[in-house]
Amino acid sequence: MTNNSIRELYEDSLKVYRDLKNVIDTAELKGQKKGFEQGRKQGIEQGSVEERKKIAKTMKALNMPLEDISKATGMTIDEIVNL
């Protein structure tokens, strides 16, 4: 083999390596972005649930009717009773 043919093989293998690395890096970034978005969505939902519970507890402490608390918070009467 000549030096030129060895160099060409090396450059070809280097190109394949770089292409594969770029594919993996891109997939990793997409996975991180998707995970972040899902985590953010879950956090917002969980915060909303906690806020509704807090409001329901306050309304319950003010002796408001359970039906009114349920309408205001979207919680079931059983959920409110168990607070």
N, C-alpha and C positions, 0 to 999 in steps of 0.2 A: 504494500500500500504506500501511496505517496503521501507526503505531508499535506497536500491539498485535499486529498480524499479523506484523510483522517480529520482534518479541520472541518470539512463539510459535514461529516458524520457527527462530530461534536456539536456544531452549530445547529444541526437538525434536532439532535436530542435535547439541546438547551431550549430550542423553540417549543418542543413538545412539553418539556418541564414547565416553562413559563406559562404556556396556555393552560395546563392543568392547574397550576397554582392560582391563576386568575379565576378559573371556574370555581375552585374551592373557596377562595377569598370572597367572591361575589355571593356564593351560596351562604357563607357564614354571615355576611352582613345582612342579607335578606332575612335570615333566621333570627338574628338579633333584633332587627326592626320589628318583625312580626311578634316576637316575644315581648318586646317593650310595649307595643300597642295593646296586646292582650292583657298584660299586667296593668296598664293604665286603665283600661276599660273595667277590669275587675275591681280595681281600687276605687274608681268612681262609683260603681254599683254598690260596693260594700259601704262606702261613706254615706251614700244615699239611704241605705237601710238603717245604718246607725243613727242618722239624723232623724229619720221617721220614728225610731224607737224613743229617742230622746224627747221629741215633741209629744209623743203619745204618753210618756211617763209624766211629763209636765201637765198635760191636760187631765190625766187620771188623778194626779195630786190635787188638781183644782176641782175635783168631783164632777167633771163634765160627764154627760151620758156616754156610755160605751159606743152607742150607735153613731154619735156625733164624732167621736174620736176616730172610729173606723172610717167614716166618710172623709174626714180631714186627712188621714194618713194613708189610707188604702190598705191598712192592716185588718186582719180578721179580728172579731171580738175575742176569740180564743187566744190569739197572739197578745192582745192588749191585756187580758186577764192575767196571763202568765208573765207579765213584765215585773 
